[in-house]
Amino acid sequence: LDANLALADLLADTRRADAAAEHLRETLAQAPANTEAELLAKLVHRCATLMRTLGDADEAHQLLHEAHHLDRRNLRITLALGQSVASGVRASSWTAY
């Protein structure tokens, strides 16, 4: 999965954020059922970052919730979710954790 993150970063760095996000979606869809939640959370978090870059703040916010659900101890994910909540994205869909 780290190789998939690296490829997504490479695509994003070459101004192909849409291709990077699609690659991560496919990677997540094909991830084995026994994949560690922490690894999945990293992929979902990176996908959220890409969606934000692409201008889809609502999907980014939902993905941050999913990443936080997968790994509640990851400080980067927690902070990103907090920033998203503070920015007022999807205030009507906030859920308490």
C-alpha positions as CSV (number, residue, x, y, z in Angstrom):
1,L,0.0,0.0,0.0
2,D,2.9,2.3,0.5
3,A,3.8,2.0,-3.1
4,N,0.3,3.1,-4.0
5,L,0.6,6.2,-1.8
6,A,3.9,7.0,-3.5
7,L,2.3,6.7,-6.9
8,A,-0.5,8.9,-5.8
9,D,2.0,11.5,-4.6
10,L,3.9,11.3,-7.9
11,L,0.7,11.8,-9.9
12,A,-0.4,14.7,-7.7
13,D,3.1,16.3,-8.0
14,T,2.7,16.2,-11.8
15,R,-0.6,18.1,-11.5
16,R,-2.7,15.0,-12.0
17,A,-4.6,15.1,-8.8
18,D,-7.7,13.6,-10.4
19,A,-5.7,10.5,-11.6
20,A,-4.1,10.2,-8.1
21,A,-7.5,10.3,-6.4
22,E,-8.9,7.7,-8.8
23,H,-5.8,5.5,-8.2
24,L,-6.4,5.6,-4.5
25,R,-10.1,4.8,-4.9
26,E,-9.2,1.7,-6.9
27,T,-6.6,0.7,-4.4
28,L,-9.0,1.0,-1.5
29,A,-11.7,-0.9,-3.4
30,Q,-9.2,-3.8,-4.0
31,A,-7.5,-3.8,-0.6
32,P,-7.6,-7.2,1.0
33,A,-10.2,-7.6,3.8
34,N,-7.4,-8.3,6.3
35,T,-5.6,-5.0,5.6
36,E,-4.7,-3.1,8.8
37,A,-7.0,-0.3,9.6
38,E,-4.1,2.1,10.1
39,L,-2.9,1.5,6.6
40,L,-6.3,2.0,5.1
41,A,-6.7,5.2,7.1
42,K,-3.5,6.6,5.5
43,L,-4.9,5.9,2.1
44,V,-8.3,7.4,2.9
45,H,-6.6,10.5,4.5
46,R,-4.5,11.0,1.3
47,C,-7.6,10.6,-0.8
48,A,-9.3,13.3,1.3
49,T,-6.4,15.6,0.8
50,L,-6.6,15.1,-3.0
51,M,-10.4,15.7,-3.0
52,R,-9.8,19.0,-1.1
53,T,-7.2,19.9,-3.7
54,L,-9.7,19.1,-6.5
55,G,-12.3,21.4,-4.8
56,D,-14.7,18.8,-3.4
57,A,-14.7,19.8,0.3
58,D,-17.8,17.8,1.1
59,E,-16.2,14.5,-0.1
60,A,-12.9,15.4,1.6
61,H,-14.8,15.9,4.9
62,Q,-16.6,12.6,4.6
63,L,-13.3,10.8,3.8
64,L,-11.7,12.4,6.9
65,H,-14.5,11.0,9.0
66,E,-13.9,7.6,7.5
67,A,-10.1,7.8,8.1
68,H,-10.7,8.9,11.7
69,H,-13.0,6.0,12.2
70,L,-10.3,3.7,10.9
71,D,-7.5,5.1,13.0
72,R,-8.6,7.4,15.9
73,R,-5.0,7.7,17.2
74,N,-3.5,9.2,14.1
75,L,-2.9,12.8,15.0
76,R,-2.6,14.1,11.4
77,I,-6.1,12.7,10.6
78,T,-7.6,14.0,13.8
79,L,-6.2,17.5,13.2
80,A,-7.3,17.5,9.5
81,L,-10.8,16.5,10.6
82,G,-10.8,19.2,13.2
83,Q,-9.7,21.8,10.6
84,S,-12.5,20.6,8.3
85,V,-15.1,20.9,11.0
86,A,-13.8,24.3,12.0
87,S,-14.0,25.5,8.4
88,G,-17.8,24.8,8.5
89,V,-17.8,22.0,5.8
90,R,-21.0,20.0,6.0
91,A,-22.0,21.4,9.3
92,S,-25.3,19.6,9.0
93,S,-23.7,16.2,8.8
94,W,-21.3,16.4,11.8
95,T,-21.3,13.4,14.0
96,A,-19.9,13.2,17.5
97,Y,-16.9,11.0,18.1
